[in-house]
Amino acid sequence: MAGRWLILADDLTGAADCAIAFGRRGLPAAVTWGEVARGEARGVVPRDLAVLSYDADSRGLSAPAAAERHADLLRRLLEPERVLFKKIDSTLRGQPAAETAATLACLKARTGAAFGICAPAFPATGRTTVAGRVRVDGRPLEEAEVWRRDHSYPSADLEEVLGGAGIATQAVPLADIRAPDLAARLARIAEAGASVAICDAETDADLAAIAAASLRLAPSPFFIGSAGLAHALAGVLEPVATAPVRVSPNPAGSLIVVGSLAAASRAATRRLAARDGVVHLPVPPHILLDDPAGRAALAERVAAVIASGADALVEIAMGADLDMALGPRLARGLAEALDPVAGRIGAFAATGGETAAALLARFGVDGIRLVDEIEPGVSLGLTLGRLSVPVATKAGAFGDADSLIRIGERLRAVRLEGRFS
């Protein structure tokens, strides 16, 4: 069974929550970004890992730019023996159609043919696919908060989404997913000339059936999906025994950053802020954009909090009317503000892939060695590079009101005890 994988994602949290699916089976897995694709990394993230997950940072790009970036990364990173997992957002944010089209073109240029299995469902977080359409908590994606806040396509119909990029697709309904001859059905779709099979899935058992059937196909397909499919694929693999990861105990507090507008993240912030041992530090956008003195004061406050052993909960205090285009500038401003205290934190967590990526890059982190999963969509690992601390990343819309509490408690246990489990 396949044991070497390349995961190509459009943001950091997605890269991590897919890679940890394989890491939990014992396969050495890490997330990286930036220079490794150009062969200039400092060597802290080995390219020969069983599971190499790369953050292409393409969520905010135009369709042509995202396609070009994916094509370039595939030429650099995809080795013949690796199975490709093209991670897409479970709610279709970013440019999944253009990126998938670029992936197909790259694979066809290499081998003359390519066939993808598309299954974006992530039932553990309420994302399912029924009749080729994405649903959130049982309702059409188009009615969800995340769609109203950020979407790229007119609808969540996957045939329309991928077809708009010139991709030939074939739907695989739930009845076929749950039939005993699914592998034969997928093989017939590939032989008929479709480039991508769009698979319905309502449950983890549906995804497990898709994974088992797909991995029996020859030649091997590539995969298009979210962490739900990644966990299903990893579940087919034989587990590998690995030594536990240890770190030096550290009494310094954790830095927990919330940079997502999602209601789930904001609710979780309020719950965590009310806990003992947590100091809530909301930061108005103007401080991050044009107030150097305010940024310096924030760094001093965070340093004092973590030195006391408490956790610093830093929230970008964004109102509902904030210009979404300011997101990257706010993330960079926060990263600049907190850089002076990076070497003193005991652990780090961030909600929102863009925020996490900006801070980690500024802190001199080249990658994350994935160790465990705190809950679905929340990966736990160890930063690699200039800073080496326990780290948790979470997509903004994932989780519930207590997710940040669980993240904070787990990070506290790791940094104080020096072990991940």
N, C-alpha and C positions, 0 to 999 in steps of 0.2 A: 504494500500500500504506500502511496506517496507520502514522503516524509520531509521534502524540501519545498518551501513555499515562498513566493514573493507576493506581498500584499501591497497594493498601490491605492492609497486613500487620498481624499481631497482635503482632509483636515486631521489634526493631531489626535483628537479624542477618538475618531473613527479608526485611525490606524492602530491605536492602542487597544480598543475594545475588541477588535478582530484578532490581533496578535495574541492576546492573552488566552483566547480560546484554545490555541495550540500550546501555549506555554503551560496551561494547566494540565495538559496531557504529558508534560515532561520534555517537550521539544524546546531547546534553547531558542528564545524569541526576544527580539528587541525592536523598538521603534526608533527611527532616525529621520533626519531631514537635512536639507542644505548641502554641505560640501561632499558628503559621502557619494552623491551621484556623480560628482566631477572628479572623484578619485583623490580628493584633497583632505579627507578627514584625518584627524589626529590618531586614528587607530583604535579609538575606544569602542567603536561599534564594528566588530568583525563582519566583513561582507560574506563570510562562509557560514554564518549562522543557519541553522535549519529553517528558521522562520525570520525573514527580513521584512519588516513592515516600514514603508516609506510614506511620509507625509508630503504630498505634492503641493500642499498649500494652494489649491486651485479653487476653493469654494467661492471666492469672491471674484474670479476672473470671468471674462467674456467667454462665450462658447469657443471661438477660434483660438484664443489664448490658452484656455484649459486643454483643448485638444493638442495643441502644439507642445505644451509642457508634458503631457502624458506620453506622447510619441517619443520625445527626447529621453524621458526617464526610462521607458521600456527598452529603448536601444542600449542604454547604459547598464541597466540593472537586471534585465530578464535573461537568466542563463538557461540553457536548453533543458537542464534536469529539474528546473523549478516549475511547480504548478502555479499558475497565476490566479490571484484573487483580486478582482477589481472592486474595491469597496466603494459603494455609493451610499448616500444618505437615505435612511429608511423613509424619509418624507420628501424625497426628491429635490432637496435644496441643491444649489450649485448647478453644475453642468453634466449630469450623469450621461445624457444622450450623446453629447459631443465627445466625451471622454471614452465612452464605450465604442463609438464609431472609430476613433483614433486607435483604440486597442485592437479592434478587428483588422484595421488596415495594416497595422504593424505585424500582427501574427500572420496574416495572409502573405505579406511580403517575405516572411521568413520561410513558411512551410507550404504556401500555396492554398491553404484552407484554414478556417477557424470556426469554432462553434462554441457559443457561450450559453451557460445556464444562468438565467436571471431569476433570483428569488429574494427580493428586498425585505421580506417579512422579518419582524423581530417580535414574536408573540410575547416574550417576557416583558417588553416595554409597551405593549398594546398595539404594535404595528402588525397588520395582517394584509394579505392580498386575496381578494375575492373577485372572480370574473375579470381578472387582469387589472383591477383597480386597487390602489392603496387605500387602506382604511386605518383610522386611529381610534382605539377604544370602541370599535364596532361601527363607527360612523365614517362617512366619506372624508378623505383627507382634506378636501376643499372646505370643509366646515371647521377644521381644527385651527387653533391659535397659531401654530407654527406656519401654516399655509398663508393665513392672513398677513402674517408678519414678513414672510420671506418665501417667495416661490418663483420658479423660472418658467413654468409651462402653463398653458391655458387650462389643463385638467390633469388629474392624476391617473389617467388611462395609460397604462404602460405601452400598449401598442401604438398609441398616438405619440407618446413621448419619444420612444425609440424610432418609430417610423419617420418622425419629423427630421431625424438625422440621417435618413436614408438606409436604415437598418431593416432587413427582412426578418420578421418575427413570426412565431407561431405560439399561440396560447396553449397552455396545458392546464385544463380546469381541475378542480378538486377531485372530481370523480376519477380522472386519470392518475392524479397524484396518489390516490389511495388504492389504485388497482394493483394486482400482483405483477403485471407486465410493464411497469413504468420504464424500466431500462430499455425494453424493446420499443416502446413508444418514443422515447427520446432519440433512440438510434434512427428510427424512421424519419423523425423531424429533421435530423442532421442530413440524412441521405437525400431528403426532398429539396434541400437547398436553403433552408432557413439559416440565418446566421445566429439567431438567439431564440431560445425557448423561454417563454415567460411563464413561470410556474406560480400557480396559486398556492397559498399556504395559510392556514388559520392556526395551526398548533405546532409545537416543537416536533411532534411525531410526523407531521407533514414534511417539515424540513429534513428530518432524519431520513425519511423515505427518498427525498430528492437527492440527498448527499450519497446515500448508499447506491442508488441506481446510477447516478452520474459518474461516480468513481469506478464503475464497472465498464464504462464506455471506452472504446478504442477507435481512433486516437482519443487521448484525454481532452476533455473540454476545458475552457477556462470558466471562472465563476464570477458572477456579478451580483453583489448583495451586500447585506449589512452583517452585524455581528451575529444575528440569529443563524444565518447560513454558515458563518465561520464556525460557530460552536457545533453545528450539525456535522460539518465535514471533519472537524477535529474528533468528534465522537466516534467516527468510523475507524480512526487510527488506533493502533496498539499503544497503550500508555508506556512511557519510558521513566524508569526510576532516576531521580536526580537528587543531588545533595541540597540540603536546605540553605537558603541565602541568609547570611548574617551581616549585621552592621554593628558598629560601635554604639553602645547606648549613649543617648544625648539628652540632657535635661532641658535644652532650649525648646521653646514652644514652636508650634507649627504656624506657617503662613498659609492662610486659606483665602483665596481670591475668587470673587464672584464677578464675572464680566458679561453675563448673559442676561438678555431681556426676558427670557422665558418665565412665565408665571410660576412654574415649578421651582425654578432656582430662587426666585424672589421669596416665595413662601418658605423654602428651606432656610434661606438666610435669616429670616425673622425668627424661626425656631431655634437655630443655632445661636443667634445673638443673645437669646434669653438664658443660655446655659452658664453655669458657674465656670470660671476658668477660661472664658472667651471674652475678648474685648472687640466690640464692633466699631469699625472705622470706616464710615461711609465717606466717599470722596466725590465731591461735585465735579462734573466734567471740566469746568473752566480751570480748575487747578492743574489737571493733567494736560490741558491744551496750552495754557499761557501764563502759568504762575510758578516760576522756579522756586520762590521762597516757600510756597505752599507745598510743593513736592518735597523739599528738604525737610519741612516740618513733619510731613507724613512719614518719611524714612526714620526720623528720630523717634517718633511715637511707636512705630512698629518695632524698632530695635529695643526700646524699653519694655514693650509687652513681651516679646519672645525671650528676652533676658530673664524675665521674672518666672518663666516657665509656663505662662499662659499662652493661649492661641490668639493670633491676630487675624481677625476676620475683616478683610478689606473688600469693600463693595463699591464698584463704580456706580454712583447714585444717578442712574439714568431715568429720566421721566419718559412717559409714554410718547411725548412729542419730540423726542430726541431724533436728530437726523441720523439714520442708520449708516450713512456714508462716513460718519465720524468714528465708527467702531475701530478701524485699524489705528487711527491716530491716538485714540484713547488708550488702546492696549499698549502702544509704543510709549506713550507718556507714563503710564503706570510702571512699565518695565524699567524705564529710565529712573523713575523716582525710587524704586525698590532695589535697584542694583547694588547700592552701597551696603545693604543689610543681607544680601544673599548668602554670604559666607557664614552668617551667624544663625540661620534658621535650623530648627531641628528636623523639620519635614515640610513638604509643600503640597498644596492641592489647588486645583483651579477648575472652575466651572466655565465651559465655553472653550472650544478648540482654539479660536483665534487668540484669546487671552492667554491660555496656557502656552501656546507656541511662542508668543512674543516675550513672555517673561523667561521661559526656559532658555531661549536663544540668547537673551541679554545676560542671563546668569552664567553663560559659558557651558551650557549643557548641550551635548552632541546627540544624545539619545536616551532612551529609557530601557533598562532591562526589565522585562515583564515578569512578575512573580506570582500574582494572584489576582482575583477579582473580588471586590468588596460586595458588589451586587451587580445585577445585569446592567451593562453599560458603564461601569465604574471600575477601571483597572488600577492595579497597585503595582508599583515597581520601584526601581532604584535608579536615580539619575546617573548618567555617565558623562564624564568630562571634568571640567574645572570644579563642579559641585557634585558631591555624592551624598544624597539624602533620600529617604523614602518619599515617594511621590504618588499622588492619586489624581486621575483626570476623569472628568465627567462631562458628557454633552449637556448643554444647557436645558434641553427639554426632557431629559431622562430623570427618573427618580420621583420621589414623593417628598412631602414636607419634612421627613426625618432623614433624608439621604445625607445631608451635610453633617448631621449629628453622627451618623454611623461612620462617615468618612473621618471626621475628627477623632472619634474614639479609637478607630483602627490605627490611624497614624500615631496617636499618642502611645498606644500599646507598643507599636513597632519601635518608635524612637527611644522609649524608656527601657524596653526589654532587650532591644538589639536583635530581634528575630521577627520574621514575617508571619510565623504560625506557631 
